[in-house]
Amino acid sequence: MFEALTDRLQSVFRDLRGHGHLTETELNEGLRGIRLALLEADVHVQVVKEIIDRVRAKASTQEILGSLTPGHQVIKLVRDEMVAVLDPGQAARLSESSRPPTVLMMVGLQGSGKTTTTAKLARHLRERGRNPLLVAADVRRPAAVDQLKILGTQIGVPVMTAPPGGDAVAACREGLREARQTGRSPVLVDTAGRLHIDEELMVELGVLKDLCGPTEILYVADAMTGQDAVRSATAFHTRLSLTGVILTKTDGDARGGAALSVRQVTGVPVKFVGTGEHVEDLEPFHADRVVSRILGMGDVLTLIEKAESIATVEEAEKAARAFRSNELTFDDLADQIDRMGKMGSLKQIIGLLPGASALQGTEIDEAGMKRSRAIIGSMTRIERRSPQILDGRRRLRIARGSGTSVNDVNRLVKQFKQMKRMMKSLQTQGRRTNLRDLMRTGRSFPR
């Protein structure tokens, strides 16, 4: 979502870092570049003005202009002000009701991804030990009820619907009754949406708010709509007193301005972001991490959390043992490819690494990983564990079974052998290093 903004800011920062010291003229030129970058990313003009004014006031001091690294100091000021705008304190916290069940009311315009996001949030909470219940209160659109039922089955969360002939109010009453009887909490209410804001919609949402007494009213905003998302959030907030925003479709070509504007304009924090179409593609919104990504500093913490979410300690230790003993098989490689797929696309993963902006323009072969996984899937169990038996006849069969060519199979086998040789080389190098350390310290080998 922030690629264009990151590119423009990186260009400005390179110019700032290129100066041994900064004059007022050079500082103003740099701030002008930052202002243009933010405006082109569809950030609200008032938000841009506040960020630039604060950075200028702090950067114009002799302490910054006269420092040995003035460019880096200005970048740090930009980072701090952007984090302050996004409000880091409340990011992913969802309030709890003192009298269960906790109710989370999901609101938004039609087409923003509200129903899917409701299921994503339920899965997110279930993964963290909660016992959620979904309520299909969008009875005006039968497809929404069916969609929520399918998603509920997929994530293992029950869905309550209105009785025959019932309306949204009846669906919510049914959901609350079920939650109290079964001890489920939180209750996530998927409300109706419209293509635009109208009085009838707001009256209905107001009735549901009074009935359910929600702890959180979360506005689901389509990041692709830019400042329209901010304006819609403001209108909903005026009538319903929103407590948070969830931005969807951030994996698209949105310019990112909504994320940087909605908190400052509405006073409502962004709590989650949807990063893809799958039910697991929902992340808590951490202001400092998002700003680090925008400025090309990476987001290692999110990368670590993604890795921890797809593998247990035992699984990680098993993989480490296979690497250490150089007993890597195609089964291990397939397992790693599957885990990488669960973490997201290669482009998303690389984007979390510090300095990833330097790789902009580098072609990433996403299809190559899928092709490799298909080739491994076409091998027999014996072939995956004993690659040395892969003769020409077997390779031709594997190529046909995976819809690839023999050259593709040969290339994967060659890369696999190179990987094993590299692991063996690293182990040998490690043993030599340990030997030198023992000799250097004068320690004797254990008997």
Contacts in CASP RR format, 6 or more apart in sequence:
PFRMAT RR
TARGET T0000
AUTHOR 0000-0000-0000
METHOD contacts of the structure
MODEL  1
MFEALTDRLQSVFRDLRGHGHLTETELNEGLRGIRLALLEADVHVQVVKE
IIDRVRAKASTQEILGSLTPGHQVIKLVRDEMVAVLDPGQAARLSESSRP
PTVLMMVGLQGSGKTTTTAKLARHLRERGRNPLLVAADVRRPAAVDQLKI
LGTQIGVPVMTAPPGGDAVAACREGLREARQTGRSPVLVDTAGRLHIDEE
LMVELGVLKDLCGPTEILYVADAMTGQDAVRSATAFHTRLSLTGVILTKT
DGDARGGAALSVRQVTGVPVKFVGTGEHVEDLEPFHADRVVSRILGMGDV
LTLIEKAESIATVEEAEKAARAFRSNELTFDDLADQIDRMGKMGSLKQII
GLLPGASALQGTEIDEAGMKRSRAIIGSMTRIERRSPQILDGRRRLRIAR
GSGTSVNDVNRLVKQFKQMKRMMKSLQTQGRRTNLRDLMRTGRSFPR
1 223 0 8 1.000
1 250 0 8 1.000
1 251 0 8 1.000
1 252 0 8 1.000
1 253 0 8 1.000
1 254 0 8 1.000
1 255 0 8 1.000
1 256 0 8 1.000
1 259 0 8 1.000
2 41 0 8 1.000
2 256 0 8 1.000
2 290 0 8 1.000
2 293 0 8 1.000
2 294 0 8 1.000
3 360 0 8 1.000
4 40 0 8 1.000
4 41 0 8 1.000
4 255 0 8 1.000
5 37 0 8 1.000
5 38 0 8 1.000
5 40 0 8 1.000
5 41 0 8 1.000
5 255 0 8 1.000
5 256 0 8 1.000
5 257 0 8 1.000
5 294 0 8 1.000
6 293 0 8 1.000
6 294 0 8 1.000
6 295 0 8 1.000
6 296 0 8 1.000
6 357 0 8 1.000
7 357 0 8 1.000
7 360 0 8 1.000
8 33 0 8 1.000
8 36 0 8 1.000
8 37 0 8 1.000
8 40 0 8 1.000
8 41 0 8 1.000
9 34 0 8 1.000
9 37 0 8 1.000
9 78 0 8 1.000
9 294 0 8 1.000
9 295 0 8 1.000
9 296 0 8 1.000
10 295 0 8 1.000
10 296 0 8 1.000
10 357 0 8 1.000
12 30 0 8 1.000
12 33 0 8 1.000
12 34 0 8 1.000
12 37 0 8 1.000
13 71 0 8 1.000
13 75 0 8 1.000
13 295 0 8 1.000
15 29 0 8 1.000
15 30 0 8 1.000
16 22 0 8 1.000
16 26 0 8 1.000
16 30 0 8 1.000
16 70 0 8 1.000
16 71 0 8 1.000
16 74 0 8 1.000
16 75 0 8 1.000
17 69 0 8 1.000
17 71 0 8 1.000
17 72 0 8 1.000
17 75 0 8 1.000
18 71 0 8 1.000
19 26 0 8 1.000
19 70 0 8 1.000
19 71 0 8 1.000
20 68 0 8 1.000
20 70 0 8 1.000
21 65 0 8 1.000
21 66 0 8 1.000
21 70 0 8 1.000
22 59 0 8 1.000
22 64 0 8 1.000
22 65 0 8 1.000
22 66 0 8 1.000
22 70 0 8 1.000
22 71 0 8 1.000
22 74 0 8 1.000
23 65 0 8 1.000
24 60 0 8 1.000
24 65 0 8 1.000
27 56 0 8 1.000
27 59 0 8 1.000
27 60 0 8 1.000
27 65 0 8 1.000
27 74 0 8 1.000
28 56 0 8 1.000
30 74 0 8 1.000
31 52 0 8 1.000
31 55 0 8 1.000
31 56 0 8 1.000
31 59 0 8 1.000
34 51 0 8 1.000
34 52 0 8 1.000
34 55 0 8 1.000
34 78 0 8 1.000
35 48 0 8 1.000
35 52 0 8 1.000
38 47 0 8 1.000
38 48 0 8 1.000
38 51 0 8 1.000
38 257 0 8 1.000
38 260 0 8 1.000
39 45 0 8 1.000
39 48 0 8 1.000
40 255 0 8 1.000
41 255 0 8 1.000
41 256 0 8 1.000
41 257 0 8 1.000
41 260 0 8 1.000
42 226 0 8 1.000
42 227 0 8 1.000
42 255 0 8 1.000
42 256 0 8 1.000
42 257 0 8 1.000
42 258 0 8 1.000
42 261 0 8 1.000
43 256 0 8 1.000
43 257 0 8 1.000
43 260 0 8 1.000
43 261 0 8 1.000
44 227 0 8 1.000
44 230 0 8 1.000
44 257 0 8 1.000
44 260 0 8 1.000
44 261 0 8 1.000
44 264 0 8 1.000
44 265 0 8 1.000
46 264 0 8 1.000
46 265 0 8 1.000
47 85 0 8 1.000
47 260 0 8 1.000
47 261 0 8 1.000
47 264 0 8 1.000
47 265 0 8 1.000
50 85 0 8 1.000
50 264 0 8 1.000
51 78 0 8 1.000
51 81 0 8 1.000
51 82 0 8 1.000
51 85 0 8 1.000
54 77 0 8 1.000
54 81 0 8 1.000
54 84 0 8 1.000
55 74 0 8 1.000
55 77 0 8 1.000
55 78 0 8 1.000
55 81 0 8 1.000
58 64 0 8 1.000
58 77 0 8 1.000
59 65 0 8 1.000
59 73 0 8 1.000
59 74 0 8 1.000
59 77 0 8 1.000
64 70 0 8 1.000
64 73 0 8 1.000
64 74 0 8 1.000
64 77 0 8 1.000
67 73 0 8 1.000
75 295 0 8 1.000
78 295 0 8 1.000
79 291 0 8 1.000
79 292 0 8 1.000
79 295 0 8 1.000
79 297 0 8 1.000
82 260 0 8 1.000
82 291 0 8 1.000
82 294 0 8 1.000
82 295 0 8 1.000
83 287 0 8 1.000
83 288 0 8 1.000
83 291 0 8 1.000
85 260 0 8 1.000
85 263 0 8 1.000
85 264 0 8 1.000
86 259 0 8 1.000
86 260 0 8 1.000
86 263 0 8 1.000
86 269 0 8 1.000
86 270 0 8 1.000
86 287 0 8 1.000
86 290 0 8 1.000
86 291 0 8 1.000
87 263 0 8 1.000
87 269 0 8 1.000
87 287 0 8 1.000
88 286 0 8 1.000
88 287 0 8 1.000
88 288 0 8 1.000
89 269 0 8 1.000
89 287 0 8 1.000
90 269 0 8 1.000
90 271 0 8 1.000
91 269 0 8 1.000
91 270 0 8 1.000
91 271 0 8 1.000
91 284 0 8 1.000
91 285 0 8 1.000
91 286 0 8 1.000
91 287 0 8 1.000
92 271 0 8 1.000
92 272 0 8 1.000
92 284 0 8 1.000
92 285 0 8 1.000
92 286 0 8 1.000
93 271 0 8 1.000
94 102 0 8 1.000
94 104 0 8 1.000
94 125 0 8 1.000
94 186 0 8 1.000
94 215 0 8 1.000
94 216 0 8 1.000
94 271 0 8 1.000
95 102 0 8 1.000
95 215 0 8 1.000
95 216 0 8 1.000
95 243 0 8 1.000
96 102 0 8 1.000
96 215 0 8 1.000
97 103 0 8 1.000
97 185 0 8 1.000
97 215 0 8 1.000
100 179 0 8 1.000
100 180 0 8 1.000
100 183 0 8 1.000
100 185 0 8 1.000
101 133 0 8 1.000
101 176 0 8 1.000
101 179 0 8 1.000
101 180 0 8 1.000
101 183 0 8 1.000
101 184 0 8 1.000
101 185 0 8 1.000
101 186 0 8 1.000
101 187 0 8 1.000
102 185 0 8 1.000
102 186 0 8 1.000
102 187 0 8 1.000
102 215 0 8 1.000
102 216 0 8 1.000
103 176 0 8 1.000
103 186 0 8 1.000
103 187 0 8 1.000
103 189 0 8 1.000
103 212 0 8 1.000
103 213 0 8 1.000
103 214 0 8 1.000
103 215 0 8 1.000
103 216 0 8 1.000
104 121 0 8 1.000
104 186 0 8 1.000
104 187 0 8 1.000
104 188 0 8 1.000
104 189 0 8 1.000
104 214 0 8 1.000
104 215 0 8 1.000
104 216 0 8 1.000
104 218 0 8 1.000
105 189 0 8 1.000
105 191 0 8 1.000
105 205 0 8 1.000
105 208 0 8 1.000
105 209 0 8 1.000
105 212 0 8 1.000
105 214 0 8 1.000
105 216 0 8 1.000
105 217 0 8 1.000
105 218 0 8 1.000
106 114 0 8 1.000
106 117 0 8 1.000
106 118 0 8 1.000
106 121 0 8 1.000
106 188 0 8 1.000
106 189 0 8 1.000
106 190 0 8 1.000
106 191 0 8 1.000
106 218 0 8 1.000
106 220 0 8 1.000
107 114 0 8 1.000
107 191 0 8 1.000
107 193 0 8 1.000
107 205 0 8 1.000
107 217 0 8 1.000
107 218 0 8 1.000
107 219 0 8 1.000
107 220 0 8 1.000
107 236 0 8 1.000
107 240 0 8 1.000
107 242 0 8 1.000
108 114 0 8 1.000
108 191 0 8 1.000
108 193 0 8 1.000
108 219 0 8 1.000
108 220 0 8 1.000
108 221 0 8 1.000
108 232 0 8 1.000
108 236 0 8 1.000
109 193 0 8 1.000
109 194 0 8 1.000
109 195 0 8 1.000
109 196 0 8 1.000
109 197 0 8 1.000
109 222 0 8 1.000
109 232 0 8 1.000
110 141 0 8 1.000
110 193 0 8 1.000
110 194 0 8 1.000
110 195 0 8 1.000
111 222 0 8 1.000
112 220 0 8 1.000
112 221 0 8 1.000
112 222 0 8 1.000
112 248 0 8 1.000
113 220 0 8 1.000
113 222 0 8 1.000
113 248 0 8 1.000
113 249 0 8 1.000
114 138 0 8 1.000
114 190 0 8 1.000
114 191 0 8 1.000
114 193 0 8 1.000
114 220 0 8 1.000
115 138 0 8 1.000
115 144 0 8 1.000
115 147 0 8 1.000
115 148 0 8 1.000
115 151 0 8 1.000
115 190 0 8 1.000
116 147 0 8 1.000
116 151 0 8 1.000
116 248 0 8 1.000
116 277 0 8 1.000
116 279 0 8 1.000
117 220 0 8 1.000
117 246 0 8 1.000
117 248 0 8 1.000
117 272 0 8 1.000
117 274 0 8 1.000
117 282 0 8 1.000
118 134 0 8 1.000
118 148 0 8 1.000
118 188 0 8 1.000
118 190 0 8 1.000
118 220 0 8 1.000
119 134 0 8 1.000
119 148 0 8 1.000
119 151 0 8 1.000
119 152 0 8 1.000
119 154 0 8 1.000
119 155 0 8 1.000
119 157 0 8 1.000
119 279 0 8 1.000
120 274 0 8 1.000
120 279 0 8 1.000
120 280 0 8 1.000
120 281 0 8 1.000
120 282 0 8 1.000
121 188 0 8 1.000
121 218 0 8 1.000
121 246 0 8 1.000
121 272 0 8 1.000
121 282 0 8 1.000
122 132 0 8 1.000
122 134 0 8 1.000
122 152 0 8 1.000
122 155 0 8 1.000
122 157 0 8 1.000
122 188 0 8 1.000
123 155 0 8 1.000
123 157 0 8 1.000
123 279 0 8 1.000
123 280 0 8 1.000
123 282 0 8 1.000
124 272 0 8 1.000
124 282 0 8 1.000
125 132 0 8 1.000
125 186 0 8 1.000
126 132 0 8 1.000
126 155 0 8 1.000
126 156 0 8 1.000
126 157 0 8 1.000
127 309 0 8 1.000
130 185 0 8 1.000
130 186 0 8 1.000
131 183 0 8 1.000
131 184 0 8 1.000
131 185 0 8 1.000
132 157 0 8 1.000
132 184 0 8 1.000
132 185 0 8 1.000
132 186 0 8 1.000
132 187 0 8 1.000
132 188 0 8 1.000
133 157 0 8 1.000
133 158 0 8 1.000
133 159 0 8 1.000
133 160 0 8 1.000
133 175 0 8 1.000
133 178 0 8 1.000
133 179 0 8 1.000
133 182 0 8 1.000
133 184 0 8 1.000
133 185 0 8 1.000
133 186 0 8 1.000
133 187 0 8 1.000
133 188 0 8 1.000
134 148 0 8 1.000
134 152 0 8 1.000
134 157 0 8 1.000
134 158 0 8 1.000
134 159 0 8 1.000
134 160 0 8 1.000
134 187 0 8 1.000
134 188 0 8 1.000
134 190 0 8 1.000
135 159 0 8 1.000
135 160 0 8 1.000
135 161 0 8 1.000
135 171 0 8 1.000
135 172 0 8 1.000
135 174 0 8 1.000
135 175 0 8 1.000
135 187 0 8 1.000
135 188 0 8 1.000
135 189 0 8 1.000
135 190 0 8 1.000
136 144 0 8 1.000
136 145 0 8 1.000
136 148 0 8 1.000
136 149 0 8 1.000
136 159 0 8 1.000
136 160 0 8 1.000
136 161 0 8 1.000
136 162 0 8 1.000
136 171 0 8 1.000
136 190 0 8 1.000
137 162 0 8 1.000
137 168 0 8 1.000
137 171 0 8 1.000
137 172 0 8 1.000
137 189 0 8 1.000
137 190 0 8 1.000
137 191 0 8 1.000
137 192 0 8 1.000
137 208 0 8 1.000
138 144 0 8 1.000
138 145 0 8 1.000
138 148 0 8 1.000
138 168 0 8 1.000
138 190 0 8 1.000
138 191 0 8 1.000
138 192 0 8 1.000
138 193 0 8 1.000
139 145 0 8 1.000
139 162 0 8 1.000
139 166 0 8 1.000
139 167 0 8 1.000
139 168 0 8 1.000
139 171 0 8 1.000
139 192 0 8 1.000
140 192 0 8 1.000
141 192 0 8 1.000
141 193 0 8 1.000
144 190 0 8 1.000
144 192 0 8 1.000
145 161 0 8 1.000
148 159 0 8 1.000
148 190 0 8 1.000
149 159 0 8 1.000
149 161 0 8 1.000
151 279 0 8 1.000
152 158 0 8 1.000
152 159 0 8 1.000
154 279 0 8 1.000
155 279 0 8 1.000
158 178 0 8 1.000
158 184 0 8 1.000
160 171 0 8 1.000
160 174 0 8 1.000
160 175 0 8 1.000
160 178 0 8 1.000
161 171 0 8 1.000
161 174 0 8 1.000
162 168 0 8 1.000
162 170 0 8 1.000
162 171 0 8 1.000
162 174 0 8 1.000
163 170 0 8 1.000
163 174 0 8 1.000
168 191 0 8 1.000
168 192 0 8 1.000
168 204 0 8 1.000
168 208 0 8 1.000
169 207 0 8 1.000
169 208 0 8 1.000
169 211 0 8 1.000
172 189 0 8 1.000
172 208 0 8 1.000
172 211 0 8 1.000
172 212 0 8 1.000
173 211 0 8 1.000
175 187 0 8 1.000
176 187 0 8 1.000
176 212 0 8 1.000
178 184 0 8 1.000
179 185 0 8 1.000
179 187 0 8 1.000
186 215 0 8 1.000
187 212 0 8 1.000
189 208 0 8 1.000
189 212 0 8 1.000
189 214 0 8 1.000
191 204 0 8 1.000
191 205 0 8 1.000
191 208 0 8 1.000
192 201 0 8 1.000
192 204 0 8 1.000
192 205 0 8 1.000
193 201 0 8 1.000
194 201 0 8 1.000
197 232 0 8 1.000
197 235 0 8 1.000
197 236 0 8 1.000
202 239 0 8 1.000
202 240 0 8 1.000
205 239 0 8 1.000
205 240 0 8 1.000
206 239 0 8 1.000
206 240 0 8 1.000
209 217 0 8 1.000
209 240 0 8 1.000
215 243 0 8 1.000
216 243 0 8 1.000
216 244 0 8 1.000
217 240 0 8 1.000
217 241 0 8 1.000
217 242 0 8 1.000
217 243 0 8 1.000
217 244 0 8 1.000
218 242 0 8 1.000
218 243 0 8 1.000
218 244 0 8 1.000
218 245 0 8 1.000
218 246 0 8 1.000
218 271 0 8 1.000
219 232 0 8 1.000
219 233 0 8 1.000
219 236 0 8 1.000
219 237 0 8 1.000
219 242 0 8 1.000
219 244 0 8 1.000
219 245 0 8 1.000
219 246 0 8 1.000
219 268 0 8 1.000
220 245 0 8 1.000
220 246 0 8 1.000
220 248 0 8 1.000
221 229 0 8 1.000
221 230 0 8 1.000
221 232 0 8 1.000
221 233 0 8 1.000
221 245 0 8 1.000
221 246 0 8 1.000
221 247 0 8 1.000
221 248 0 8 1.000
221 258 0 8 1.000
221 262 0 8 1.000
222 229 0 8 1.000
222 247 0 8 1.000
222 248 0 8 1.000
222 249 0 8 1.000
223 229 0 8 1.000
223 247 0 8 1.000
223 248 0 8 1.000
223 249 0 8 1.000
223 250 0 8 1.000
223 252 0 8 1.000
223 254 0 8 1.000
223 256 0 8 1.000
223 258 0 8 1.000
223 259 0 8 1.000
223 273 0 8 1.000
224 249 0 8 1.000
224 252 0 8 1.000
224 253 0 8 1.000
224 254 0 8 1.000
225 232 0 8 1.000
225 258 0 8 1.000
226 254 0 8 1.000
226 255 0 8 1.000
226 256 0 8 1.000
226 257 0 8 1.000
226 258 0 8 1.000
227 257 0 8 1.000
227 258 0 8 1.000
227 261 0 8 1.000
229 247 0 8 1.000
229 258 0 8 1.000
229 262 0 8 1.000
230 258 0 8 1.000
230 261 0 8 1.000
230 262 0 8 1.000
230 265 0 8 1.000
230 266 0 8 1.000
233 242 0 8 1.000
233 245 0 8 1.000
233 262 0 8 1.000
233 265 0 8 1.000
233 266 0 8 1.000
233 268 0 8 1.000
234 265 0 8 1.000
234 266 0 8 1.000
236 242 0 8 1.000
237 266 0 8 1.000
237 267 0 8 1.000
237 268 0 8 1.000
242 266 0 8 1.000
242 268 0 8 1.000
243 268 0 8 1.000
244 268 0 8 1.000
244 269 0 8 1.000
244 270 0 8 1.000
244 271 0 8 1.000
245 262 0 8 1.000
245 263 0 8 1.000
245 266 0 8 1.000
245 268 0 8 1.000
245 269 0 8 1.000
245 270 0 8 1.000
245 271 0 8 1.000
246 270 0 8 1.000
246 271 0 8 1.000
246 272 0 8 1.000
246 273 0 8 1.000
246 274 0 8 1.000
246 282 0 8 1.000
247 258 0 8 1.000
247 259 0 8 1.000
247 262 0 8 1.000
247 270 0 8 1.000
247 272 0 8 1.000
247 273 0 8 1.000
247 274 0 8 1.000
247 285 0 8 1.000
248 273 0 8 1.000
248 274 0 8 1.000
249 274 0 8 1.000
249 276 0 8 1.000
250 256 0 8 1.000
250 259 0 8 1.000
250 273 0 8 1.000
250 274 0 8 1.000
250 275 0 8 1.000
250 276 0 8 1.000
251 274 0 8 1.000
251 275 0 8 1.000
251 276 0 8 1.000
251 281 0 8 1.000
251 348 0 8 1.000
259 270 0 8 1.000
259 273 0 8 1.000
259 290 0 8 1.000
262 268 0 8 1.000
262 270 0 8 1.000
263 269 0 8 1.000
263 270 0 8 1.000
269 285 0 8 1.000
270 285 0 8 1.000
271 284 0 8 1.000
271 285 0 8 1.000
272 282 0 8 1.000
272 283 0 8 1.000
272 284 0 8 1.000
272 285 0 8 1.000
273 282 0 8 1.000
273 283 0 8 1.000
273 285 0 8 1.000
274 281 0 8 1.000
274 282 0 8 1.000
274 283 0 8 1.000
275 281 0 8 1.000
275 282 0 8 1.000
275 283 0 8 1.000
275 348 0 8 1.000
280 342 0 8 1.000
281 344 0 8 1.000
283 302 0 8 1.000
286 301 0 8 1.000
286 302 0 8 1.000
289 299 0 8 1.000
289 301 0 8 1.000
289 302 0 8 1.000
290 299 0 8 1.000
292 298 0 8 1.000
292 299 0 8 1.000
293 299 0 8 1.000
293 351 0 8 1.000
293 352 0 8 1.000
296 354 0 8 1.000
296 355 0 8 1.000
296 356 0 8 1.000
296 357 0 8 1.000
297 354 0 8 1.000
297 355 0 8 1.000
298 351 0 8 1.000
298 352 0 8 1.000
298 353 0 8 1.000
298 354 0 8 1.000
298 355 0 8 1.000
298 356 0 8 1.000
299 351 0 8 1.000
299 352 0 8 1.000
300 352 0 8 1.000
300 353 0 8 1.000
300 354 0 8 1.000
302 352 0 8 1.000
303 349 0 8 1.000
303 352 0 8 1.000
303 353 0 8 1.000
306 343 0 8 1.000
306 344 0 8 1.000
306 349 0 8 1.000
306 352 0 8 1.000
307 343 0 8 1.000
310 339 0 8 1.000
310 342 0 8 1.000
310 343 0 8 1.000
311 319 0 8 1.000
311 339 0 8 1.000
319 332 0 8 1.000
319 335 0 8 1.000
319 336 0 8 1.000
322 328 0 8 1.000
322 329 0 8 1.000
322 332 0 8 1.000
323 423 0 8 1.000
324 427 0 8 1.000
326 420 0 8 1.000
326 423 0 8 1.000
326 424 0 8 1.000
326 427 0 8 1.000
328 416 0 8 1.000
328 419 0 8 1.000
328 420 0 8 1.000
328 423 0 8 1.000
329 384 0 8 1.000
329 385 0 8 1.000
329 387 0 8 1.000
330 376 0 8 1.000
330 379 0 8 1.000
330 383 0 8 1.000
330 384 0 8 1.000
330 385 0 8 1.000
330 387 0 8 1.000
330 416 0 8 1.000
331 384 0 8 1.000
331 385 0 8 1.000
333 372 0 8 1.000
333 376 0 8 1.000
333 416 0 8 1.000
333 419 0 8 1.000
334 373 0 8 1.000
334 376 0 8 1.000
334 377 0 8 1.000
334 384 0 8 1.000
337 369 0 8 1.000
337 372 0 8 1.000
337 373 0 8 1.000
337 376 0 8 1.000
338 373 0 8 1.000
340 346 0 8 1.000
340 349 0 8 1.000
340 369 0 8 1.000
341 369 0 8 1.000
343 349 0 8 1.000
345 366 0 8 1.000
346 364 0 8 1.000
346 365 0 8 1.000
346 366 0 8 1.000
346 369 0 8 1.000
347 364 0 8 1.000
347 366 0 8 1.000
350 356 0 8 1.000
350 359 0 8 1.000
350 364 0 8 1.000
371 402 0 8 1.000
371 404 0 8 1.000
371 408 0 8 1.000
372 412 0 8 1.000
374 402 0 8 1.000
374 403 0 8 1.000
374 404 0 8 1.000
375 398 0 8 1.000
375 399 0 8 1.000
375 402 0 8 1.000
375 404 0 8 1.000
375 408 0 8 1.000
375 409 0 8 1.000
375 412 0 8 1.000
376 384 0 8 1.000
376 412 0 8 1.000
377 384 0 8 1.000
377 402 0 8 1.000
378 397 0 8 1.000
378 398 0 8 1.000
378 399 0 8 1.000
378 401 0 8 1.000
378 402 0 8 1.000
379 390 0 8 1.000
379 398 0 8 1.000
382 389 0 8 1.000
383 389 0 8 1.000
383 390 0 8 1.000
383 394 0 8 1.000
383 398 0 8 1.000
387 413 0 8 1.000
387 416 0 8 1.000
387 417 0 8 1.000
390 398 0 8 1.000
390 409 0 8 1.000
390 413 0 8 1.000
392 406 0 8 1.000
395 406 0 8 1.000
395 409 0 8 1.000
395 410 0 8 1.000
395 413 0 8 1.000
396 406 0 8 1.000
398 409 0 8 1.000
399 405 0 8 1.000
399 406 0 8 1.000
399 408 0 8 1.000
399 409 0 8 1.000
402 408 0 8 1.000
402 409 0 8 1.000
438 444 0 8 1.000
438 445 0 8 1.000
END
